[in-house]
Amino acid sequence: MAFDAGFTKAIINELSASVTNARVEKIFQPSKESVLFVLRGERNGADRGATMKLLIDAGSANPRMSLADPVFDNPKVPPMFCMLLRKHLGGARITSVRQIGFDRAAEFEFEARDELGYLTKKYIYAEIMGKFSNLIFCDAEKKIISAVRTNDITSGSKRPVIPGALYTPPPAQEGKRLPFGVTEESFVTEFRNSGLSGAKFIMNTFSGISPLVAREAALCAGEDGEKLWAGFSELVRRFEECDFVPVMLKKPDGTPLEYSFMPIKQYGDAAEMTVCGSFSGLIEEFFAARAHAERIRQRAADILRLLTNAETRLTKKIAAQQADLEACRDKESFRLSGDLITANIYRLSRGMTEAMLPDWSDGGREVRVELDSRLTPSQNAQRYYKRYAKCKSAEINLKKQTEIAREELDYIATVSESLTKAETENDLSEIRRELYESGYASKMKNYHAVKIPAPKPMEFVTSGGCRVLCGKNNAQNDWLTNRLAGKNDIWFHVKGLPGSHVVLLCGGEEPPASDFTEAANIAAVYSKAPRGQKTEVDYTRVKNIKKPPASKPGYVTFSSNYSAVVTPDPDAAERLRKRS
């Protein structure tokens, strides 16, 4: 992310054009670190009295300032900071918005009336600096009235932020200077003497430039000082001329990756660049997507915990069963000892502790047999036969139980794979329902079965025009393969690994070879197949797929299959995906 000085300048330019001369109608404080101003635009201005919402968030997770329309649950009792702002800024007019120096800080100047009705100035300073972000409220003399975060010199801070102290801007970064007024000769000389890469040199020398923007300025420069200067001077020109473009970079799956105030080319085909309508819209879309992903991750935590515990339990169980099976492998030696005692019983008597007996099935080789001195030879023989029978029975049972445990472990792996593909609350609900029906839900706290909408598998369109559907979880896999797909459609699944069921809907027609390859790639991408390695994918007509009675969700058997070998290509799959 790049909420650096350049982006701050861009967003402040946008805010200044929109909120200058707007009046404060309402003030809310949805969280400890964020404040929402409901503004009424100037009646004769560009917004013609429109209502706007100015969000200033100084939280460490998503610090920003923008025109937004967020959905928040406001606290029933407004916090003291909110009450203070309402007292001083209710009905106030924003007279200016400006950047403080070339830093990630903005000054909002308000014209308000004091207790006696006289006009006075008030200031809010928004410092958007990651975990050091702050929101500071000051009077006309720029003395601090209150702040979201306060500190004094005893806390080790370089500047006090306490009521009554004079507001001072954030301290400059040590060893860095502003990027303005630099000559080509001094820049190139300093770069060559630094021994640093181009991006590292720009970041270490000049303030206000993020790693993303520094890398972009140094793109294709290598160690060429003149090329690096060209990229750097173009960057400075954007700052000076306010030549800003709201740009978002997205991963092939549509997930926001970065945002910036200028075109970004360093990711090449690994990211798609889109230009947004405004800087406010850009960062709100970015943070909304990130918050959604975080919310999904948090709400999937109980499922992940259950699956992890189940996997650990089953792994230990299988290891213990394998150890017991290993012990049973000596069962033939018990049977042989019983046979040797029986064949040589005339040579043995009670009280003996061992005997060397010939094994005529092995050329008369002498075999040492341990005996229990308290038992007769016949009883010793029976003791060995019983141990043999016990081991034989245990081996059969252990093999069966190990197979069951392995099947359950494989099933847990498929659910874990489904969890990585969950994109919505409904996807998580489907997984929870599946676990509930499989007997796991009782182990998930506060779970109750809920009505879930019809499954919505991922949809793709091949270059040949055929639809391809891909299940996100076992419930969707069952529905897709056993209910939706026609018997002559073509089914794909990665060989020997957990993965999605993929169906190429062809209505009995024979698709072109490229469609087979694309569908096989989708099956490989949405599986646990390692990236960058050739992967075998099975495919067959849906009529050859069978679901055994009482089998786990997503489990099927098939016959008359063919195989395709592909290298998973997520970008190629994403280009074919149809998003609603």
SULGITA-V249257 format. One record per pair of residues at least 24 apart in sequence whose ideal C-beta (glycine too) atoms are under 7 Angstrom apart, sorted by the first residue. I is the first residue (numbers start at 0). J is the second residue. D is the distance in Angstrom with one decimal. If there is no record, write none. Layout:
# SULGITA-V249257
<<I,J,D> <I,J,D>>
This chain:
# SULGITA-V249257
<<0,257,6.3> <0,258,6.6> <1,209,4.1> <1,211,4.3> <1,212,5.8> <1,257,6.5> <1,258,6.6> <1,259,4.9> <2,63,6.6> <2,103,6.5> <2,127,5.7> <3,103,6.6> <3,207,5.9> <3,208,6.1> <3,209,3.8> <3,212,6.3> <4,101,4.9> <4,102,5.7> <4,103,5.9> <4,207,2.9> <5,207,6.7> <5,212,6.3> <5,238,5.9> <5,260,5.1> <6,259,6.8> <6,260,4.8> <7,98,5.9> <7,103,4.8> <7,105,6.8> <7,127,6.5> <8,98,5.4> <8,238,6.6> <9,243,3.8> <9,260,4.2> <9,278,5.4> <10,64,6.4> <10,65,6.6> <10,278,4.6> <11,96,5.7> <11,97,6.7> <11,98,4.9> <11,105,5.3> <12,241,5.7> <13,277,6.2> <13,278,4.9> <13,279,6.4> <14,64,6.9> <14,66,6.9> <14,96,5.1> <15,96,4.2> <17,46,6.7> <17,51,6.4> <17,66,6.1> <18,51,6.4> <18,53,5.9> <18,93,5.1> <18,96,6.4> <19,93,6.0> <19,94,7.0> <19,95,6.3> <19,96,6.5> <20,44,6.1> <20,92,6.2> <20,93,6.8> <21,51,6.4> <21,93,5.4> <22,90,6.4> <22,92,5.2> <23,88,5.2> <23,89,6.3> <23,90,6.4> <23,91,5.0> <26,81,6.2> <26,84,5.0> <26,85,5.0> <26,88,6.5> <27,73,5.1> <27,81,6.8> <28,77,6.3> <28,78,5.1> <28,80,6.2> <28,81,3.6> <29,71,3.5> <29,73,5.5> <30,58,6.5> <32,56,6.4> <32,57,4.5> <32,58,3.9> <32,147,5.2> <33,57,6.8> <33,58,6.1> <34,84,6.7> <34,134,6.2> <55,125,4.8> <55,134,5.9> <57,125,7.0> <57,132,4.0> <57,133,5.3> <57,134,4.4> <57,147,5.1> <58,132,6.9> <59,129,6.4> <59,130,4.2> <59,132,6.5> <61,286,4.7> <61,290,6.9> <62,127,4.8> <62,129,6.5> <62,132,4.0> <63,127,6.3> <63,282,5.2> <63,286,6.5> <64,105,6.4> <64,125,5.2> <64,127,6.4> <65,279,3.9> <65,282,5.3> <65,283,5.8> <66,279,4.2> <67,279,6.3> <67,283,4.8> <80,145,5.7> <80,147,6.5> <83,136,6.9> <83,144,6.8> <83,145,5.4> <84,136,6.5> <87,111,6.1> <87,121,5.7> <88,121,6.2> <91,121,6.6> <99,168,5.0> <100,168,6.3> <101,177,5.5> <101,206,6.8> <101,207,4.8> <102,168,6.8> <102,169,6.0> <102,207,6.4> <103,127,4.7> <103,128,5.3> <104,168,6.3> <104,169,6.0> <124,166,6.2> <126,169,6.0> <128,169,6.7> <133,160,6.7> <135,160,6.4> <135,166,6.2> <137,166,5.0> <141,165,6.2> <141,166,4.7> <171,206,6.5> <172,206,5.0> <175,204,6.4> <175,205,6.0> <175,206,4.2> <176,205,6.4> <176,206,6.6> <177,205,7.0> <177,206,6.2> <178,205,4.2> <178,207,6.9> <178,208,6.7> <178,235,5.3> <179,235,6.5> <183,228,5.1> <186,228,5.2> <186,231,6.6> <187,224,3.7> <187,225,6.5> <187,228,5.7> <190,224,5.0> <190,227,6.0> <191,224,5.5> <197,227,4.4> <201,231,6.2> <211,257,5.8> <211,259,6.2> <211,263,6.8> <212,259,6.6> <214,265,5.4> <215,263,5.6> <215,264,7.0> <215,265,5.6> <218,264,6.4> <218,265,5.4> <237,261,5.9> <244,274,6.0> <245,274,6.5> <245,275,4.3> <245,277,6.1> <245,278,4.7> <245,281,4.2> <246,272,5.9> <246,274,5.9> <247,273,5.3> <247,275,5.8> <247,281,5.7> <247,284,6.9> <247,285,6.2> <248,272,5.6> <249,273,6.7> <251,569,5.8> <251,570,4.6> <251,573,3.7> <252,573,5.5> <253,578,6.6> <254,288,6.8> <254,292,7.0> <255,285,4.8> <255,288,4.7> <255,289,6.6> <258,282,6.3> <258,285,5.0> <268,570,6.7> <295,421,6.2> <295,427,6.9> <298,427,5.9> <299,418,5.8> <299,421,6.3> <299,427,5.8> <301,443,5.3> <301,444,6.4> <302,418,6.1> <302,430,6.0> <302,431,6.7> <303,418,6.4> <305,439,6.1> <305,442,5.6> <305,443,5.7> <306,411,5.6> <306,414,5.9> <306,415,5.2> <309,411,5.1> <310,408,6.7> <310,411,5.3> <313,404,5.4> <313,407,5.8> <313,408,4.5> <313,411,6.8> <316,404,5.3> <317,401,6.0> <317,404,5.1> <317,405,6.5> <317,408,7.0> <320,397,5.2> <320,400,6.1> <320,401,4.6> <320,404,6.8> <323,393,6.9> <323,397,5.5> <324,394,6.4> <324,397,5.0> <327,390,4.4> <327,393,5.6> <327,394,4.2> <327,397,6.9> <330,387,5.2> <330,390,3.6> <330,391,5.5> <330,394,6.8> <333,383,4.8> <333,386,4.4> <333,387,4.0> <333,390,6.6> <334,387,4.3> <336,368,4.9> <336,383,4.4> <337,380,4.7> <337,383,3.7> <337,384,4.4> <337,387,6.6> <339,366,6.1> <339,368,5.8> <340,368,6.4> <340,376,5.8> <340,379,5.5> <340,380,4.1> <340,383,6.9> <341,380,4.9> <344,376,4.7> <344,377,6.6> <347,376,3.9> <348,376,6.9> <349,374,6.9> <349,375,5.1> <410,551,4.5> <412,497,4.5> <413,473,5.8> <413,497,4.3> <413,553,5.4> <414,473,6.6> <416,497,4.3> <416,498,6.5> <416,526,7.0> <416,527,5.6> <417,471,6.2> <417,472,3.5> <417,473,6.2> <420,471,4.5> <420,525,6.3> <421,471,6.7> <425,451,6.3> <425,452,6.0> <426,471,5.5> <426,472,6.7> <429,454,6.7> <429,472,5.4> <429,474,4.8> <429,475,6.7> <430,472,5.2> <432,474,6.7> <433,472,6.5> <433,473,5.5> <433,474,4.9> <433,552,5.3> <437,551,6.8> <437,552,6.7> <454,478,4.9> <457,576,6.5> <458,577,4.6> <459,521,6.0> <459,575,4.3> <459,576,5.2> <459,577,6.3> <460,575,6.0> <460,577,5.5> <461,514,4.3> <461,517,4.8> <461,518,6.9> <461,575,6.4> <462,513,5.6> <462,517,6.6> <463,510,5.8> <463,511,4.7> <463,513,6.1> <463,514,4.4> <465,503,5.9> <465,504,6.3> <465,505,5.6> <465,510,5.4> <465,514,5.3> <466,504,4.5> <467,501,6.3> <467,503,5.4> <467,518,5.1> <467,521,5.9> <468,502,5.1> <468,504,6.7> <469,499,4.9> <469,501,4.8> <469,521,5.6> <469,525,5.6> <470,499,4.8> <470,500,4.7> <471,499,7.0> <473,552,3.8> <473,553,3.2> <474,552,6.0> <476,500,4.0> <476,553,4.4> <477,552,5.6> <477,553,6.1> <480,541,6.7> <480,544,5.8> <480,555,6.3> <481,546,5.8> <484,541,4.5> <485,541,6.5> <486,540,6.9> <486,541,5.3> <486,542,3.9> <487,540,5.9> <487,542,6.8> <488,541,4.9> <489,538,5.8> <489,540,6.2> <490,538,6.4> <490,539,5.9> <490,541,5.1> <490,544,5.7> <491,518,5.3> <491,519,5.7> <491,522,4.0> <491,536,5.7> <491,538,4.6> <492,522,5.9> <492,536,7.0> <492,537,5.5> <493,522,5.5> <493,523,5.6> <493,526,3.9> <493,528,5.2> <493,534,6.1> <493,536,5.5> <494,535,4.2> <494,536,6.4> <494,537,5.1> <494,562,6.8> <496,526,5.5> <496,527,4.8> <496,528,5.7> <497,526,6.5> <497,527,5.0> <498,522,6.3> <498,525,6.1> <498,526,2.7> <498,527,6.4> <499,525,4.1> <499,526,6.6> <502,541,6.8> <515,563,6.4> <516,563,6.9> <516,565,6.6> <517,575,6.2> <519,563,4.2> <519,565,4.9> <520,565,5.0> <520,567,6.7> <520,568,5.6> <520,571,5.9> <520,572,5.8> <521,572,5.0> <523,565,5.2> <523,567,4.2> <524,567,4.8> <524,568,7.0> <524,569,5.1> <524,572,4.5> <528,567,5.6> <530,567,5.5> <531,566,6.7> <532,566,6.9> <533,564,5.4> <533,566,5.6> <534,565,6.0> <534,566,6.9> <534,567,5.9> <535,562,5.4> <535,564,5.5> <536,562,6.8> <536,563,5.0> <536,565,6.2> <537,562,5.7> <538,563,6.3>>
